Amino acid sequence: MGQTEIADLLGVSRQRAQQLYKDGALPPVYDTLAMGPVWLKADIEKWARETGRI
């Protein structure tokens, strides 16, 4: 998942998802592609549940 998909999942703006990344609030990045950092969907969903975001 990229930041846009994370934003969609959380119901926030892409800019807010980017800020969560910059603040170190998201789980560790799975890999970095030309488009930017990406995460495993399962990691983001688990993190979102544990932090009450979904």
PDB file of N, CA, C and O in Angstrom:
ATOM      1  N   MET A   1       0.844  -1.171   0.000  1.00  0.00           N
ATOM      2  CA  MET A   1       0.000   0.000   0.000  1.00  0.00           C
ATOM      3  C   MET A   1       0.887   1.231   0.000  1.00  0.00           C
ATOM      4  O   MET A   1       1.897   1.295   0.700  1.00  0.00           O
ATOM      5  N   GLY A   2       0.485   2.203  -0.802  1.00  0.00           N
ATOM      6  CA  GLY A   2       1.149   3.490  -0.772  1.00  0.00           C
ATOM      7  C   GLY A   2       0.381   4.451   0.123  1.00  0.00           C
ATOM      8  O   GLY A   2      -0.619   4.077   0.735  1.00  0.00           O
ATOM      9  N   GLN A   3       0.845   5.669   0.194  1.00  0.00           N
ATOM     10  CA  GLN A   3       0.215   6.654   1.069  1.00  0.00           C
ATOM     11  C   GLN A   3      -1.211   6.974   0.643  1.00  0.00           C
ATOM     12  O   GLN A   3      -2.057   7.246   1.494  1.00  0.00           O
ATOM     13  N   THR A   4      -1.496   6.948  -0.658  1.00  0.00           N
ATOM     14  CA  THR A   4      -2.856   7.218  -1.124  1.00  0.00           C
ATOM     15  C   THR A   4      -3.811   6.130  -0.646  1.00  0.00           C
ATOM     16  O   THR A   4      -4.915   6.431  -0.191  1.00  0.00           O
ATOM     17  N   GLU A   5      -3.396   4.870  -0.745  1.00  0.00           N
ATOM     18  CA  GLU A   5      -4.244   3.766  -0.290  1.00  0.00           C
ATOM     19  C   GLU A   5      -4.424   3.798   1.226  1.00  0.00           C
ATOM     20  O   GLU A   5      -5.499   3.479   1.734  1.00  0.00           O
ATOM     21  N   ILE A   6      -3.390   4.177   1.936  1.00  0.00           N
ATOM     22  CA  ILE A   6      -3.498   4.309   3.392  1.00  0.00           C
ATOM     23  C   ILE A   6      -4.492   5.411   3.734  1.00  0.00           C
ATOM     24  O   ILE A   6      -5.328   5.242   4.622  1.00  0.00           O
ATOM     25  N   ALA A   7      -4.405   6.523   3.043  1.00  0.00           N
ATOM     26  CA  ALA A   7      -5.342   7.625   3.269  1.00  0.00           C
ATOM     27  C   ALA A   7      -6.777   7.165   3.037  1.00  0.00           C
ATOM     28  O   ALA A   7      -7.665   7.475   3.831  1.00  0.00           O
ATOM     29  N   ASP A   8      -7.007   6.429   1.955  1.00  0.00           N
ATOM     30  CA  ASP A   8      -8.349   5.920   1.661  1.00  0.00           C
ATOM     31  C   ASP A   8      -8.837   4.994   2.771  1.00  0.00           C
ATOM     32  O   ASP A   8      -9.985   5.096   3.202  1.00  0.00           O
ATOM     33  N   LEU A   9      -7.982   4.101   3.230  1.00  0.00           N
ATOM     34  CA  LEU A   9      -8.352   3.166   4.292  1.00  0.00           C
ATOM     35  C   LEU A   9      -8.725   3.903   5.575  1.00  0.00           C
ATOM     36  O   LEU A   9      -9.694   3.544   6.245  1.00  0.00           O
ATOM     37  N   LEU A  10      -7.957   4.927   5.908  1.00  0.00           N
ATOM     38  CA  LEU A  10      -8.174   5.659   7.158  1.00  0.00           C
ATOM     39  C   LEU A  10      -9.233   6.746   7.052  1.00  0.00           C
ATOM     40  O   LEU A  10      -9.698   7.267   8.066  1.00  0.00           O
ATOM     41  N   GLY A  11      -9.617   7.090   5.816  1.00  0.00           N
ATOM     42  CA  GLY A  11     -10.591   8.165   5.629  1.00  0.00           C
ATOM     43  C   GLY A  11      -9.999   9.537   5.894  1.00  0.00           C
ATOM     44  O   GLY A  11     -10.679  10.433   6.394  1.00  0.00           O
ATOM     45  N   VAL A  12      -8.723   9.695   5.555  1.00  0.00           N
ATOM     46  CA  VAL A  12      -8.040  10.979   5.731  1.00  0.00           C
ATOM     47  C   VAL A  12      -7.461  11.420   4.390  1.00  0.00           C
ATOM     48  O   VAL A  12      -7.503  10.675   3.411  1.00  0.00           O
ATOM     49  N   SER A  13      -6.929  12.619   4.358  1.00  0.00           N
ATOM     50  CA  SER A  13      -6.311  13.115   3.129  1.00  0.00           C
ATOM     51  C   SER A  13      -4.955  12.446   2.905  1.00  0.00           C
ATOM     52  O   SER A  13      -4.350  11.908   3.832  1.00  0.00           O
ATOM     53  N   ARG A  14      -4.500  12.490   1.668  1.00  0.00           N
ATOM     54  CA  ARG A  14      -3.180  11.958   1.341  1.00  0.00           C
ATOM     55  C   ARG A  14      -2.113  12.724   2.111  1.00  0.00           C
ATOM     56  O   ARG A  14      -1.109  12.149   2.530  1.00  0.00           O
ATOM     57  N   GLN A  15      -2.333  14.016   2.295  1.00  0.00           N
ATOM     58  CA  GLN A  15      -1.376  14.835   3.036  1.00  0.00           C
ATOM     59  C   GLN A  15      -1.296  14.394   4.498  1.00  0.00           C
ATOM     60  O   GLN A  15      -0.217  14.400   5.093  1.00  0.00           O
ATOM     61  N   ARG A  16      -2.439  14.013   5.076  1.00  0.00           N
ATOM     62  CA  ARG A  16      -2.439  13.538   6.468  1.00  0.00           C
ATOM     63  C   ARG A  16      -1.700  12.202   6.574  1.00  0.00           C
ATOM     64  O   ARG A  16      -0.955  11.977   7.528  1.00  0.00           O
ATOM     65  N   ALA A  17      -1.904  11.324   5.600  1.00  0.00           N
ATOM     66  CA  ALA A  17      -1.182  10.048   5.598  1.00  0.00           C
ATOM     67  C   ALA A  17       0.317  10.300   5.488  1.00  0.00           C
ATOM     68  O   ALA A  17       1.113   9.631   6.147  1.00  0.00           O
ATOM     69  N   GLN A  18       0.697  11.257   4.664  1.00  0.00           N
ATOM     70  CA  GLN A  18       2.115  11.602   4.518  1.00  0.00           C
ATOM     71  C   GLN A  18       2.667  12.144   5.836  1.00  0.00           C
ATOM     72  O   GLN A  18       3.803  11.843   6.203  1.00  0.00           O
ATOM     73  N   GLN A  19       1.877  12.932   6.541  1.00  0.00           N
ATOM     74  CA  GLN A  19       2.319  13.474   7.825  1.00  0.00           C
ATOM     75  C   GLN A  19       2.496  12.359   8.856  1.00  0.00           C
ATOM     76  O   GLN A  19       3.447  12.387   9.637  1.00  0.00           O
ATOM     77  N   LEU A  20       1.594  11.386   8.863  1.00  0.00           N
ATOM     78  CA  LEU A  20       1.743  10.242   9.769  1.00  0.00           C
ATOM     79  C   LEU A  20       3.053   9.519   9.494  1.00  0.00           C
ATOM     80  O   LEU A  20       3.740   9.088  10.420  1.00  0.00           O
ATOM     81  N   TYR A  21       3.393   9.388   8.218  1.00  0.00           N
ATOM     82  CA  TYR A  21       4.661   8.754   7.838  1.00  0.00           C
ATOM     83  C   TYR A  21       5.845   9.583   8.334  1.00  0.00           C
ATOM     84  O   TYR A  21       6.769   9.047   8.945  1.00  0.00           O
ATOM     85  N   LYS A  22       5.816  10.876   8.073  1.00  0.00           N
ATOM     86  CA  LYS A  22       6.926  11.749   8.475  1.00  0.00           C
ATOM     87  C   LYS A  22       7.092  11.793   9.992  1.00  0.00           C
ATOM     88  O   LYS A  22       8.207  11.928  10.496  1.00  0.00           O
ATOM     89  N   ASP A  23       5.982  11.678  10.714  1.00  0.00           N
ATOM     90  CA  ASP A  23       6.021  11.703  12.183  1.00  0.00           C
ATOM     91  C   ASP A  23       6.453  10.363  12.778  1.00  0.00           C
ATOM     92  O   ASP A  23       6.643  10.255  13.989  1.00  0.00           O
ATOM     93  N   GLY A  24       6.608   9.347  11.933  1.00  0.00           N
ATOM     94  CA  GLY A  24       6.996   8.027  12.424  1.00  0.00           C
ATOM     95  C   GLY A  24       5.858   7.260  13.066  1.00  0.00           C
ATOM     96  O   GLY A  24       6.089   6.309  13.813  1.00  0.00           O
ATOM     97  N   ALA A  25       4.625   7.669  12.780  1.00  0.00           N
ATOM     98  CA  ALA A  25       3.470   7.028  13.400  1.00  0.00           C
ATOM     99  C   ALA A  25       3.068   5.726  12.715  1.00  0.00           C
ATOM    100  O   ALA A  25       2.446   4.870  13.344  1.00  0.00           O
ATOM    101  N   LEU A  26       3.408   5.564  11.451  1.00  0.00           N
ATOM    102  CA  LEU A  26       3.039   4.354  10.712  1.00  0.00           C
ATOM    103  C   LEU A  26       4.004   3.220  11.033  1.00  0.00           C
ATOM    104  O   LEU A  26       5.112   3.457  11.515  1.00  0.00           O
ATOM    105  N   PRO A  27       3.582   1.985  10.765  1.00  0.00           N
ATOM    106  CA  PRO A  27       4.503   0.854  10.950  1.00  0.00           C
ATOM    107  C   PRO A  27       5.715   0.998  10.025  1.00  0.00           C
ATOM    108  O   PRO A  27       5.709   1.836   9.123  1.00  0.00           O
ATOM    109  N   PRO A  28       6.741   0.196  10.241  1.00  0.00           N
ATOM    110  CA  PRO A  28       7.924   0.273   9.376  1.00  0.00           C
ATOM    111  C   PRO A  28       7.574   0.040   7.903  1.00  0.00           C
ATOM    112  O   PRO A  28       6.698  -0.760   7.574  1.00  0.00           O
ATOM    113  N   VAL A  29       8.263   0.742   7.049  1.00  0.00           N
ATOM    114  CA  VAL A  29       8.081   0.621   5.600  1.00  0.00           C
ATOM    115  C   VAL A  29       8.529  -0.770   5.158  1.00  0.00           C
ATOM    116  O   VAL A  29       9.562  -1.266   5.608  1.00  0.00           O
ATOM    117  N   TYR A  30       7.746  -1.401   4.272  1.00  0.00           N
ATOM    118  CA  TYR A  30       8.106  -2.713   3.730  1.00  0.00           C
ATOM    119  C   TYR A  30       9.194  -2.573   2.671  1.00  0.00           C
ATOM    120  O   TYR A  30      10.138  -3.362   2.634  1.00  0.00           O
ATOM    121  N   ASP A  31       9.058  -1.564   1.811  1.00  0.00           N
ATOM    122  CA  ASP A  31      10.027  -1.327   0.743  1.00  0.00           C
ATOM    123  C   ASP A  31       9.835   0.095   0.241  1.00  0.00           C
ATOM    124  O   ASP A  31       8.803   0.719   0.491  1.00  0.00           O
ATOM    125  N   THR A  32      10.821   0.594  -0.457  1.00  0.00           N
ATOM    126  CA  THR A  32      10.715   1.912  -1.075  1.00  0.00           C
ATOM    127  C   THR A  32      10.872   1.740  -2.575  1.00  0.00           C
ATOM    128  O   THR A  32      11.890   1.243  -3.055  1.00  0.00           O
ATOM    129  N   LEU A  33       9.854   2.158  -3.302  1.00  0.00           N
ATOM    130  CA  LEU A  33       9.838   2.083  -4.754  1.00  0.00           C
ATOM    131  C   LEU A  33      10.029   3.482  -5.322  1.00  0.00           C
ATOM    132  O   LEU A  33      10.138   4.452  -4.571  1.00  0.00           O
ATOM    133  N   ALA A  34      10.070   3.588  -6.631  1.00  0.00           N
ATOM    134  CA  ALA A  34      10.203   4.899  -7.269  1.00  0.00           C
ATOM    135  C   ALA A  34       9.058   5.825  -6.857  1.00  0.00           C
ATOM    136  O   ALA A  34       9.250   7.036  -6.739  1.00  0.00           O
ATOM    137  N   MET A  35       7.874   5.260  -6.639  1.00  0.00           N
ATOM    138  CA  MET A  35       6.709   6.061  -6.237  1.00  0.00           C
ATOM    139  C   MET A  35       6.771   6.484  -4.774  1.00  0.00           C
ATOM    140  O   MET A  35       6.018   7.363  -4.356  1.00  0.00           O
ATOM    141  N   GLY A  36       7.651   5.877  -3.994  1.00  0.00           N
ATOM    142  CA  GLY A  36       7.779   6.212  -2.588  1.00  0.00           C
ATOM    143  C   GLY A  36       7.673   4.978  -1.717  1.00  0.00           C
ATOM    144  O   GLY A  36       7.748   3.853  -2.212  1.00  0.00           O
ATOM    145  N   PRO A  37       7.497   5.184  -0.408  1.00  0.00           N
ATOM    146  CA  PRO A  37       7.440   4.058   0.522  1.00  0.00           C
ATOM    147  C   PRO A  37       6.153   3.254   0.343  1.00  0.00           C
ATOM    148  O   PRO A  37       5.108   3.804  -0.005  1.00  0.00           O
ATOM    149  N   VAL A  38       6.245   1.951   0.585  1.00  0.00           N
ATOM    150  CA  VAL A  38       5.071   1.084   0.546  1.00  0.00           C
ATOM    151  C   VAL A  38       5.067   0.190   1.783  1.00  0.00           C
ATOM    152  O   VAL A  38       6.113  -0.137   2.343  1.00  0.00           O
ATOM    153  N   TRP A  39       3.866  -0.191   2.187  1.00  0.00           N
ATOM    154  CA  TRP A  39       3.652  -1.021   3.358  1.00  0.00           C
ATOM    155  C   TRP A  39       2.824  -2.231   2.976  1.00  0.00           C
ATOM    156  O   TRP A  39       2.102  -2.212   1.980  1.00  0.00           O
ATOM    157  N   LEU A  40       2.930  -3.280   3.769  1.00  0.00           N
ATOM    158  CA  LEU A  40       2.046  -4.427   3.595  1.00  0.00           C
ATOM    159  C   LEU A  40       0.664  -4.049   4.123  1.00  0.00           C
ATOM    160  O   LEU A  40       0.542  -3.446   5.189  1.00  0.00           O
ATOM    161  N   LYS A  41      -0.364  -4.406   3.376  1.00  0.00           N
ATOM    162  CA  LYS A  41      -1.725  -4.072   3.776  1.00  0.00           C
ATOM    163  C   LYS A  41      -2.039  -4.627   5.161  1.00  0.00           C
ATOM    164  O   LYS A  41      -2.658  -3.946   5.978  1.00  0.00           O
ATOM    165  N   ALA A  42      -1.617  -5.851   5.425  1.00  0.00           N
ATOM    166  CA  ALA A  42      -1.881  -6.467   6.734  1.00  0.00           C
ATOM    167  C   ALA A  42      -1.249  -5.664   7.868  1.00  0.00           C
ATOM    168  O   ALA A  42      -1.846  -5.533   8.937  1.00  0.00           O
ATOM    169  N   ASP A  43      -0.053  -5.127   7.651  1.00  0.00           N
ATOM    170  CA  ASP A  43       0.616  -4.324   8.682  1.00  0.00           C
ATOM    171  C   ASP A  43      -0.152  -3.039   8.958  1.00  0.00           C
ATOM    172  O   ASP A  43      -0.320  -2.645  10.112  1.00  0.00           O
ATOM    173  N   ILE A  44      -0.619  -2.388   7.896  1.00  0.00           N
ATOM    174  CA  ILE A  44      -1.363  -1.135   8.064  1.00  0.00           C
ATOM    175  C   ILE A  44      -2.706  -1.401   8.737  1.00  0.00           C
ATOM    176  O   ILE A  44      -3.104  -0.663   9.638  1.00  0.00           O
ATOM    177  N   GLU A  45      -3.405  -2.448   8.307  1.00  0.00           N
ATOM    178  CA  GLU A  45      -4.697  -2.762   8.923  1.00  0.00           C
ATOM    179  C   GLU A  45      -4.542  -3.103  10.402  1.00  0.00           C
ATOM    180  O   GLU A  45      -5.343  -2.659  11.225  1.00  0.00           O
ATOM    181  N   LYS A  46      -3.525  -3.881  10.744  1.00  0.00           N
ATOM    182  CA  LYS A  46      -3.277  -4.226  12.153  1.00  0.00           C
ATOM    183  C   LYS A  46      -2.971  -2.970  12.954  1.00  0.00           C
ATOM    184  O   LYS A  46      -3.532  -2.774  14.032  1.00  0.00           O
ATOM    185  N   TRP A  47      -2.092  -2.120  12.443  1.00  0.00           N
ATOM    186  CA  TRP A  47      -1.746  -0.875  13.117  1.00  0.00           C
ATOM    187  C   TRP A  47      -2.984   0.005  13.297  1.00  0.00           C
ATOM    188  O   TRP A  47      -3.193   0.579  14.366  1.00  0.00           O
ATOM    189  N   ALA A  48      -3.803   0.110  12.249  1.00  0.00           N
ATOM    190  CA  ALA A  48      -4.996   0.956  12.314  1.00  0.00           C
ATOM    191  C   ALA A  48      -5.976   0.445  13.371  1.00  0.00           C
ATOM    192  O   ALA A  48      -6.573   1.237  14.101  1.00  0.00           O
ATOM    193  N   ARG A  49      -6.140  -0.863  13.454  1.00  0.00           N
ATOM    194  CA  ARG A  49      -7.025  -1.433  14.490  1.00  0.00           C
ATOM    195  C   ARG A  49      -6.456  -1.184  15.887  1.00  0.00           C
ATOM    196  O   ARG A  49      -7.183  -0.786  16.798  1.00  0.00           O
ATOM    197  N   GLU A  50      -5.163  -1.418  16.046  1.00  0.00           N
ATOM    198  CA  GLU A  50      -4.531  -1.261  17.362  1.00  0.00           C
ATOM    199  C   GLU A  50      -4.535   0.182  17.847  1.00  0.00           C
ATOM    200  O   GLU A  50      -4.545   0.428  19.053  1.00  0.00           O
ATOM    201  N   THR A  51      -4.526   1.130  16.933  1.00  0.00           N
ATOM    202  CA  THR A  51      -4.511   2.542  17.315  1.00  0.00           C
ATOM    203  C   THR A  51      -5.898   3.176  17.265  1.00  0.00           C
ATOM    204  O   THR A  51      -6.040   4.381  17.477  1.00  0.00           O
ATOM    205  N   GLY A  52      -6.926   2.364  16.983  1.00  0.00           N
ATOM    206  CA  GLY A  52      -8.295   2.870  16.962  1.00  0.00           C
ATOM    207  C   GLY A  52      -8.621   3.738  15.761  1.00  0.00           C
ATOM    208  O   GLY A  52      -9.579   4.510  15.796  1.00  0.00           O
ATOM    209  N   ARG A  53      -7.842   3.622  14.708  1.00  0.00           N
ATOM    210  CA  ARG A  53      -8.086   4.445  13.517  1.00  0.00           C
ATOM    211  C   ARG A  53      -9.130   3.833  12.596  1.00  0.00           C
ATOM    212  O   ARG A  53      -9.733   4.535  11.784  1.00  0.00           O
ATOM    213  N   ILE A  54      -9.348   2.517  12.717  1.00  0.00           N
ATOM    214  CA  ILE A  54     -10.454   1.866  11.991  1.00  0.00           C
ATOM    215  C   ILE A  54     -11.140   0.898  12.931  1.00  0.00           C
ATOM    216  O   ILE A  54     -12.101   0.234  12.541  1.00  0.00           O
TER     217      ILE A  54
END
